[in-house]
């Protein structure tokens, strides 16, 4: 079945889906009259405003954003950016920025609809997300679409959110510190159990401490590297801009192939990093203590801004100003055929090793620890955030009685993901195939959500117009 699954995965994360995600973002950006750019100051004010105790919800708007960010800031910001640059060239960073800019409108719309159409479940929790705004916004005849999203979300969460994250953490800890994967899996499973069994309030509390602390530490270390290499910053921006439009110094004029390669890798990594259009973040924002859907929408759009325009940009500039990528590892018109097939010379390390080398170029002997600890903390918070996403999808499909069994299964999958590093042969190949299926399901989550966003866009536009018209009076 592997060739079939790989083919489906190629379609799901291929050019048509990426174009649909970008196109939806552009449509919403124009329809919202670019407020996702102009209202960033409003979003920051809303984020730190003290919630009115009379407002309904389970967690603060800040807690909702941190819960959403806990699931998005992770390996994509550290290893994913490096891979995008190594394969697509520096120009991929430009297209990551473009994806984030239009993705803010997508996240805004998801946040608005999440609050507008949320429900209170049988145990008094505030629940929402794409499955609920499909059900309550589009009506009963679209219930199947909501069920499709919830099914993809629940199945993908076991792989993307639990197994793959714990496997990546265990692998990094084993490589750097020699910690046995079984021990890592046990600690991660127990840590996850201590948090997720306490529900969204405890997830929010832990995420509100871990995410800002680790993000600020990572950004601080990155800025230090950039400051030391400050003279290389103008050249880095020049490489990003020229690479984005296929201006190959080794060739003549514009290379459409290089431009398309940079665009494809940049858009794909940008969406993988910030999840704009996937719909998952809306599940977290639906639990916010806020009665104004547009206010929560402005908070939601900060997630894309922080994740891609800040954290991913720091990683990109650390790599590009450090000069750690050999000239032979950069795509040119002469090597385009190789790079289009995702090929790479054998001595070109992509992903986390490239980020490690960039930090080590200035912070000698420290880079590996920064990246390893960053991957571990961000990976653990991703486990927490995705556990909530999967739980809400499971509840939508099977009711509140399914919550405890789902949480227990989550703890088991977290341990199993790390333990898979100890497997060999065909069993390990089956595990790798499972992860490919999970990655495919994660991409499939976007399709029902994008349909809902397009059909419910008039609601988003009207609520937004009314809100800001009222604020002017």
N, C-alpha and C positions, 0 to 999 in steps of 0.2 A: 504493500500500500504506500510505501514511502514516496515513489515517484509521483503518484497521484496527489498526495498531500503537499508535496513540494510545489507541484503545479498550481494547486489551489492557493497556496501561500503566496506564490508569485503574482497571482491575479489580485488577491486581497490587498497585498501591499505594493501592487504595481502602479504604473502611471495613471490608469483611469481612476483608481480610488484616491490617489494623491491629488489628482486634478479636481475630483469632486470635493475633497476636503478643503482645498484651497479656494475653489469656486464658491462654495458655501460661505466661507469666511469673507471673501470679497463682496458677495451679495449682501450679507448682513452688515458689513462695514459701511457700505454705501447707504443701505436702507436706514441705518441708525445715524446717518449723517456724521460719521466719524467721531462719535462721542467716545468710542473706545480709545481714542487718542487724547481728546480734549478733556475728558473727565477723570484722568488719572489722579489729580489732586483731590477730587471728591472721594475717590475710592480710598485713598490713604486716610482721609478724615473719618470715613465710615468705619474703616478697619479698627481704629483705635478709640472710636466713640464708645462711651459706656452704655451698655444695653439697658433699655427701659425694662424694669422688672415685670411690667404688665405684658410685654411682648411674648408671643408664644414660640416655643422651640425647646430644644434639648441642650444646645451648646452655644457659646458666643459666636458672633460673626468671625472674630479672630480665630477661635478654635476650629470653626468650619474650614477656614482657609488653610490653617496648619494641617488639618486632617487631609485635605485635598492635596496639599503640597507634599505631605509625607508619602503619598502614593506616586508622586510624579518626579520629585527630585531623587535621583538614584544613579544607576549605572549609565543611563543615557547622557547624563551631564558630565560624567568623567570619562568613561570608555567610549561612549557613543560619539561624542564630539571629536575625539581623536580619530576614530575610524572614519568619520565623515570627511575630515581634512585629508587623511592619508589616502583615501580612495577617490574622493571627489575633488580634492585640491582645496586651497584656501577659499575659493569662491563659494564652496558649500556653506560657509558661515553666513554669507550674505543672504542666501536663500533660507537659512534657518531664521534669520532676522525677519525676513518678509513673511514667513509662515507664522511667526509669533505676532507680528503686527496685525495681521488679519485674524489670527487665532484669538486675539483678545475679544473681538466682537462675537466670536462663536462661544467663548466661555461666558461672556456677559449674558448672552441669550439663554444658555443652559442654566445659569444661576437664576435668571428671572422666571423661567418656566418651572424650575424645580420648586421655588417657593410658591408660585401662583397655583400650582396643581398638587401640592403635597397633601398627604392624608395623616390621620392619627390612627395607629393600629390598635388591635385589641388590648394591648398592654400599655397604651398611652404614649407610645413613641411617635415622634414626627418622622414620617418616611416619605421619600420622594425620589425623583430621578427620571430618566427617560421613560421607563416603563409606566410611571404614574402620569407623566404629562401626555403620554400617548393615550393611556386609558381615559383620563379625565378631560383632556383637551381635545382629542380627536373623536372620542366617543366609543361605544361598545364594539362597533364594527371593525375598529382598529386594534382591538384587544390582542389579537394574534401577533401583531407587530411588537407590542409591549412584551408579550411572552417570549418572543424570539430574542429580543434584547436581553431579557433576564436570563434566559437559557445560556446564551453566549457568555454573558457576564459571569454567571456562577461557575461554569465549566472553565472559563479562562482564568478565573481568580485562583483556582487550585494550582494551576501551572505557573502563570505569570506572577501572581502575588505571593504564593507560598513556596512552592518547590524550587523555582528558578532562582528566587532571591536567596533562599537559604543555601542553595548550592553555590552561588557566586560568593557569598560571604565565607562559607567554609573553605572554598578553594583559595580565596585570597589569604585567609588566616593561616591555612596550611602552607602556602607558598612562602609567606613572609616570616611567620613565627613558628612553623612546624607543629601547629595545633592539630590534633587528630580530628578528621571530619565528624566522627561519631560524637566526640565531646562537643564540638561546635553545634551540631544538630540538637543535642540534648539541651544545651544552654538556650539556644534560640527557641526551641519548643516550649521550654519552661517560661522563658521571658514573654513569649507571645501569649501563653496561657494566662499569666498573671495580669496581662493588660486586656485582652479581648474578652475574657469572661466578665469583665466589669462593664462591658457595653461601650457605647460611643462616648459617654462622658469621660471614661478613663482613657480611651484612645486619644481623645482630644487633649486631655491634660498632659499625657506623655508626649504627644506630637508637638504641643505648644512649647515644650521645654527643649526637646531634642532637635527639632528641625531648625529653629532660629540659631541655636547654639552652634550646631555643626555647620550650618550654612555660612554664618559669620566667620567661623574659624577657617573654613575652606576659602572663602572670598578674601579674607585677610592675608592668608598665605599666598594666594594667587596674586594679589595686588603688590605684595612685596617682591615677588619674582618679576612682575611687569615693571615695577619702579626701578629695579636694578638694571633692567634691559630697556629703559625708557627711550633710548636713542633708536631702538628698533621698532617702536610703535608705529611711526608714519609708514615705514616699509610694510609692516604687517597689514595695515588698512589698505595700502596700495595693492598688495597681493590679493586681498579679499575682493576688492572691487574689480580688478582686472580679471581675476579668475572666475568671477560670477558671470561674466559675459564672454568667456572663452577667448580672452586675449592671451595667446600663448607666445611667450618670448622666444621659444625655440622654433616657432613656425612663422607664418606670415598672416597678418590680419586676424580676423575673427574665426574661431573654430566652433561651429555649431555643436559638434560632438562633445567638446569639452564643456561648453555652456550647459548642455543637456545633462551631462554627467554631474556637474556641480549642482545643478538644480535638483536632480533626482535625489542625490545623497543628502543635500541640505534640507529639502522638504521632508523626506522620510525621517531623518534624524530629529528634525524639529518637532514633528508630530509625535514621534515615539517619546520624545522627552516631555512635552507639555500636555499631551493627550487632548488637545483642543479638537473637538468634533467627535471624540470617542464617547463622550457622555458620562464617563465615570465620576468626574468631579461634581456633577450635579447632585449625585446621591449624598455627598457630604454636605453640600450647601443647603439641601432641603431640611436639615436638622437645625439650622441656625435660629437663634432667638431674634427674630426680625419679622415684622408684619408688613414690611414694604419690599415687594419683589424686586423693584429696580435698585434699591439700595444694596440688596444682597448681590444683585447682578454686577454692580460696580466692584464689590469686594471680590467676587469670583474672577473677574478679568485680571486682577492683580496676580493671580497664580501663573498665568502665561508670561506676564511681564517679568516676574521674579525668576521663574524657572529658566526661561530661554534667553531673554534679553540681558539678564544679569549673570546668573550662574554659568550658563553655557558660554557666554561671551568671555568670562574670566578664563575658563579652561582654554578656549580658542586662542586668546592673546598670550597666555602662558606658553602654549606650544609654539605659536608663530614667532614670538619675540625671542624664544630660546634657541631657535635654529637647530632643533634636534632632528628634523626630518632630512635625511640625505637627499641630495638633488635627484638621484636616480629613483627615489620613491615617489616623486611628484608626477602626476599625469601630464603628458604633453601630447601634441598631435602625433608624434612619432610612436608613442606607446599607448595610444588610445584604445586599440583593439584589446590589449591585455587588460586595461583597467575597466573597460565595458563589461568584461567577463568577471569582474571583481578579482582579477588576478593581481599579484603583487610579487616583486622580487623577493626571494627567500629571506634576505637579510633585513627586510622592512618589517619592524614590529608595529602592529596597529593595535588600537584600543588602549587598555590600561597601561601596558608597558611604555607606550609613547608618552602618556601623561606623566608617568613616573620619571622618565628621562628628562622631561621638561622641568619638573620641579627640582630634580636632582642637579640640574645644570647650575642652579643658584644656591639652593638649600641642600648642599651635598650631604648625602647619607640620611636625609630627612624625607625626601620625596616619596620613597616607597611607603613610609609610615603614614604620610598625609593621605596618599591614595588608598591604602589598605584600610585605615581607620574610617576614612570618608565612605568607602564602599560598604563597610560593615554597618556603620550607623545609618546611612541612607537606605541600605538594603533592609535593615530591621524595621525602620519606620514605614518602608513600602509594604512589608509584611502586615503591619498593623492597619495601614490605610486600606489595602486591598481586602483585608478580612472583613471590614465593614461593608465594602462594596458587594462582595460575594454574599454576605449575610442578608443584605437587603434584597438582592436578586432572588435568593433562596426563599425568603419570606413571601415575596410577591408570588412565587410559583406554588408554594406548599403551605403557607400560613405560619403563624407564630410558633407552633409546636415544632417546627423544623429548625428553629434557631439554635438550640443547645446541641443537637446532633451535628449541625454544620460547624459550630465552633470547635467541637471535639475533632471533627474530621480535619479542620484547619491545622490544629496542633500536630496531628499525625502527618499531614502532608509537609509541614515545615520540617519536621525531623527527617522524613524520608528524602526530601530534596538534598539535604546535606549528606545523608547516608549513602546516596547514590554514587558519591565519589569513590566509595569502597567497592563498587561493583565492577565487574570486568566482562568482556566478551559480549555475547548476544543480549544479555540482560541489560547492559548499559546502553546498547544500541536502541533497545525498546524504550528505555527512559528518555533518550535523546529524541526519539520519534514523538513521544508524548509531549515534550516541550515544543516541538514544531507545531503540533496540533494546537497547543495552548496559545502560541503566538498567532496562529491563524484565527482562532476564535476571538482573540483580543481585537484583531482588525475587523472581524465581522460585526463586532459591537457597534462600529461606527455607522453602518448602513441604516439600521432602523432609526438611529438618533438623527442622522442627517435628513432623512425623510420627514421626521417629526419637526425638526427645526425649520425646514422649508415651508411645511404646511401651517405651522403655528407662528411664522414670522410676522403676520399682521397683528397678532396679539402682542408680541414683543414690541413692535413699532408703536402701537397705540399706548400701551402702558408707559413706555419711555417718554413719548411726547407729553402725555398727561402729567407725568411726574415732574419733568423739568419745566413745563409751563406753570405748574402750581408753585414751584420753588421760586419763580420769578415774581409772583404776585405777593 
